[in-house]
Amino acid sequence: MTLPGLANDLRIACQRVSRRVRFESTDELAPHLVSALSHLRKGARTPGELAELERVAPPSMTRTVNCLVEKGLVARDDNPSDGRSKLLVLTETGRATMDRIAHARDDWMLHQLEGLTRAEQDLLREAAVLLNRVVGA
């Protein structure tokens, strides 16, 4: 297989895995809401920072944030370094929801891996390390 062929096959496989994990592991929240929450799990962000991380327009992120606030998953706190903006933080409910979703996704993946041979599981361990290196993680 050529390097461009490998690049294409890996891209498609990664997209399929990502989609399956997002859509089959939980229906508690829409994937775009989970994605926004996952950034807030790492710490408070301004709405603008969150929009940039998610690569969406600010008005789109405003709708997402409003939905998360209405569900009680995110709170808007005063930004100590800029009185004109707010910081978005996970609430306890938001943190518990993300913990449940992460567990469901891990559990879904675990069930997929259980049917593989030990050699296949070892190969995927190595692939995970390489893929994280490819994406700079």
Residue frames relative to the residue before (quaternion, step in Angstrom):
aa qw qx qy qz dx dy dz
M 1.0000 0.0000 0.0000 0.0000 0.00 0.00 0.00
T 0.4450 -0.6893 0.5081 0.2620 3.55 -0.98 0.86
L 0.6419 -0.5190 0.3901 0.4080 3.57 -1.25 0.36
P 0.6486 0.4866 -0.3465 0.4717 3.67 0.89 -0.71
G 0.6299 0.5283 -0.3341 0.4610 3.60 1.05 -0.69
L 0.6352 0.5183 -0.3147 0.4784 3.55 1.04 -0.84
A 0.6356 0.5335 -0.3275 0.4519 3.57 0.95 -0.90
N 0.6642 0.5010 -0.2964 0.4691 3.58 0.93 -0.90
D 0.6804 0.4952 -0.2961 0.4518 3.59 0.83 -0.96
L 0.6662 0.4964 -0.3048 0.4657 3.59 0.95 -0.84
R 0.6302 0.5349 -0.3345 0.4526 3.57 0.97 -0.85
I 0.6853 0.4801 -0.2879 0.4658 3.57 0.84 -0.97
A 0.6524 0.5122 -0.3211 0.4572 3.60 0.92 -0.87
C 0.6608 0.5004 -0.3127 0.4639 3.61 0.92 -0.87
Q 0.6414 0.5184 -0.3264 0.4619 3.59 0.98 -0.79
R 0.6588 0.5086 -0.3109 0.4590 3.58 0.96 -0.85
V 0.6454 0.5087 -0.3225 0.4698 3.58 0.93 -0.88
S 0.6601 0.5162 -0.3107 0.4486 3.57 0.86 -0.96
R 0.6706 0.5000 -0.3000 0.4586 3.55 0.87 -0.92
R 0.6623 0.5074 -0.3110 0.4552 3.59 0.88 -0.90
V 0.6568 0.5006 -0.3196 0.4646 3.59 0.91 -0.87
R 0.6882 0.4973 -0.2904 0.4414 3.58 0.89 -0.90
F 0.7927 0.3618 -0.1784 0.4570 3.58 0.84 -0.94
E 0.7448 0.4120 -0.2429 0.4653 3.61 1.04 -0.56
S 0.6459 0.5608 -0.3301 0.3992 3.58 1.12 -0.45
T 0.8097 -0.0412 0.0475 0.5835 3.60 1.08 -0.54
D 0.1588 -0.7659 0.6105 0.1244 3.53 -1.17 0.54
E 0.2989 0.7950 -0.4763 0.2275 3.53 1.32 0.40
L 0.7898 0.0026 0.0340 0.6124 3.58 1.01 -0.88
A 0.5783 -0.5622 0.4559 0.3764 3.55 -1.20 0.50
P 0.6283 -0.5848 0.3588 0.3668 3.60 -1.03 0.75
H 0.6562 0.5093 -0.3413 0.4399 3.63 0.92 -0.74
L 0.6268 0.5168 -0.3423 0.4720 3.61 1.11 -0.57
V 0.6383 0.5165 -0.3184 0.4737 3.57 1.00 -0.82
S 0.6374 0.5371 -0.3284 0.4444 3.56 0.97 -0.83
A 0.6586 0.4905 -0.3081 0.4803 3.59 0.93 -0.85
L 0.6549 0.5123 -0.3143 0.4580 3.59 0.94 -0.86
S 0.6256 0.5612 -0.3511 0.4128 3.59 0.99 -0.76
H 0.6286 0.5123 -0.3411 0.4755 3.60 1.09 -0.60
L 0.6769 0.4909 -0.2932 0.4635 3.57 1.01 -0.78
R 0.5272 0.6207 -0.4038 0.4168 3.58 1.23 -0.35
K 0.6827 0.4847 -0.2684 0.4764 3.56 1.18 -0.65
G 0.7504 -0.3181 0.1989 0.5442 3.57 1.25 -0.21
A 0.6783 -0.4963 0.3642 0.4012 3.53 -1.32 0.33
R 0.0530 -0.7772 0.6270 0.0003 3.54 -1.15 0.72
T 0.4542 -0.6107 0.5511 0.3420 3.52 -1.26 0.35
P 0.6390 -0.5133 0.3833 0.4258 3.59 -1.18 0.33
G 0.6361 0.5364 -0.3266 0.4483 3.59 1.03 -0.75
E 0.6444 0.5075 -0.3191 0.4747 3.58 0.99 -0.82
L 0.6544 0.5161 -0.3086 0.4585 3.54 0.98 -0.86
A 0.6313 0.5229 -0.3258 0.4710 3.60 0.99 -0.81
E 0.6561 0.5071 -0.3103 0.4649 3.58 0.96 -0.85
L 0.6596 0.5069 -0.3090 0.4610 3.59 0.91 -0.87
E 0.7217 0.4218 -0.2314 0.4977 3.57 1.01 -0.82
R 0.3290 -0.7753 0.4733 0.2580 3.56 1.34 -0.20
V 0.4920 0.5967 -0.4662 0.4295 3.52 0.86 1.11
A 0.6005 -0.5555 0.4322 0.3795 3.55 -1.27 0.36
P 0.6410 -0.5545 0.3710 0.3796 3.61 -1.09 0.66
P 0.6587 0.4943 -0.3557 0.4419 3.68 0.82 -0.74
S 0.6211 0.5321 -0.3382 0.4656 3.60 1.07 -0.69
M 0.6655 0.4846 -0.3024 0.4804 3.58 0.97 -0.84
T 0.5908 0.5640 -0.3699 0.4428 3.60 1.05 -0.63
R 0.6524 0.4988 -0.3121 0.4777 3.60 0.96 -0.84
T 0.6434 0.5183 -0.3187 0.4646 3.59 0.98 -0.85
V 0.6737 0.4928 -0.2955 0.4647 3.58 0.86 -0.98
N 0.6334 0.5298 -0.3392 0.4506 3.59 0.92 -0.84
C 0.6410 0.5179 -0.3177 0.4690 3.58 0.98 -0.83
L 0.6762 0.4968 -0.2908 0.4598 3.60 0.91 -0.93
V 0.6353 0.5122 -0.3190 0.4819 3.59 1.06 -0.75
E 0.6514 0.5224 -0.3114 0.4537 3.60 0.94 -0.91
K 0.6886 0.4648 -0.2709 0.4862 3.59 1.08 -0.71
G 0.4843 -0.6914 0.4157 0.3386 3.59 1.29 -0.10
L 0.4831 0.6904 -0.4123 0.3464 3.59 1.25 0.36
V 0.7732 0.1939 -0.0806 0.5984 3.55 1.24 -0.58
A 0.1648 -0.7551 0.6254 0.1072 3.55 -1.18 0.67
R 0.3327 -0.6994 0.5919 0.2230 3.54 -1.24 0.55
D 0.0780 -0.7918 0.6057 0.0107 3.56 -0.69 1.14
D 0.5911 -0.5452 0.4436 0.3957 3.55 -1.24 0.41
N 0.3698 -0.7076 0.5610 0.2190 3.54 -1.09 0.80
P 0.3643 -0.7724 0.4730 0.2166 3.62 -0.41 1.16
S 0.7161 0.4359 -0.2643 0.4768 3.60 1.12 -0.51
D 0.7851 0.1286 -0.0861 0.5997 3.61 1.25 -0.17
G 0.3113 -0.8043 0.4848 0.1456 3.56 -0.21 1.30
R 0.6313 0.5485 -0.3360 0.4333 3.58 1.22 -0.33
S 0.7591 0.3466 -0.1975 0.5145 3.60 1.17 -0.35
K 0.3868 -0.6946 0.5604 0.2320 3.51 -1.35 0.24
L 0.3140 -0.6885 0.6118 0.2303 3.50 -1.34 0.37
L 0.2929 -0.7399 0.5822 0.1667 3.53 -1.01 0.86
V 0.0055 0.7966 -0.6028 0.0448 3.56 -0.85 1.01
L 0.5201 -0.6154 0.4907 0.3317 3.54 -1.16 0.61
T 0.3468 -0.6807 0.5974 0.2439 3.55 -1.09 0.71
E 0.6811 -0.4396 0.3591 0.4624 3.57 -1.26 0.04
T 0.6297 0.5227 -0.3252 0.4738 3.56 1.05 -0.77
G 0.6471 0.5226 -0.3103 0.4602 3.57 1.01 -0.82
R 0.6543 0.5046 -0.3056 0.4731 3.56 0.98 -0.86
A 0.6585 0.4992 -0.3066 0.4724 3.60 0.95 -0.87
T 0.6320 0.5279 -0.3257 0.4646 3.59 1.02 -0.78
M 0.6698 0.4857 -0.3007 0.4744 3.58 0.92 -0.87
D 0.6144 0.5340 -0.3480 0.4651 3.59 1.05 -0.68
R 0.6561 0.5058 -0.3104 0.4661 3.61 0.95 -0.86
I 0.6734 0.4959 -0.2977 0.4605 3.57 0.92 -0.93
A 0.6403 0.5124 -0.3282 0.4688 3.60 0.94 -0.83
H 0.6483 0.5109 -0.3156 0.4680 3.57 0.98 -0.85
A 0.6550 0.5104 -0.3138 0.4604 3.61 0.93 -0.86
R 0.6662 0.4936 -0.3058 0.4680 3.58 0.96 -0.82
D 0.6439 0.5015 -0.3197 0.4814 3.57 0.99 -0.81
D 0.6494 0.5204 -0.3140 0.4570 3.57 0.98 -0.85
W 0.6240 0.5289 -0.3358 0.4671 3.59 0.99 -0.82
M 0.6849 0.4801 -0.2890 0.4657 3.58 0.85 -0.96
L 0.6057 0.5619 -0.3505 0.4410 3.59 1.01 -0.79
H 0.6704 0.4976 -0.3012 0.4606 3.58 0.91 -0.89
Q 0.6318 0.5181 -0.3390 0.4664 3.60 1.08 -0.62
L 0.6949 0.4898 -0.2697 0.4522 3.58 1.01 -0.84
E 0.5681 0.6391 -0.3786 0.3543 3.58 1.11 -0.62
G 0.6862 0.4963 -0.2874 0.4474 3.59 1.08 -0.61
L 0.5820 0.5900 -0.3703 0.4196 3.57 1.27 -0.07
T 0.5438 -0.5903 0.4757 0.3600 3.54 -1.23 0.44
R 0.6716 -0.4778 0.3769 0.4228 3.55 -1.30 0.29
A 0.6470 0.5185 -0.3184 0.4595 3.61 0.96 -0.83
E 0.6536 0.4989 -0.3150 0.4740 3.60 0.99 -0.80
Q 0.6343 0.5163 -0.3279 0.4729 3.60 1.00 -0.78
D 0.6437 0.5128 -0.3205 0.4690 3.61 0.98 -0.83
L 0.6369 0.5256 -0.3230 0.4624 3.58 0.99 -0.82
L 0.6660 0.4892 -0.3011 0.4758 3.60 0.99 -0.80
R 0.5786 0.5555 -0.3800 0.4607 3.62 1.10 -0.57
E 0.6726 0.4830 -0.2852 0.4827 3.57 0.91 -0.94
A 0.6491 0.5216 -0.3163 0.4545 3.57 0.97 -0.85
A 0.6247 0.5418 -0.3431 0.4455 3.60 1.00 -0.79
V 0.6372 0.5150 -0.3235 0.4734 3.58 0.98 -0.83
L 0.6782 0.4902 -0.2918 0.4633 3.60 0.88 -0.94
L 0.6635 0.5040 -0.3168 0.4533 3.59 0.89 -0.88
N 0.6386 0.5047 -0.3348 0.4747 3.59 0.98 -0.73
R 0.6357 0.5128 -0.3305 0.4730 3.59 1.05 -0.67
V 0.6249 0.5475 -0.3306 0.4477 3.59 1.01 -0.83
V 0.7596 0.3671 -0.2046 0.4964 3.59 0.91 -0.88
G 0.5276 -0.6784 0.3883 0.3326 3.57 1.26 0.15
A 0.4366 0.6961 -0.4654 0.3291 3.58 1.12 0.52
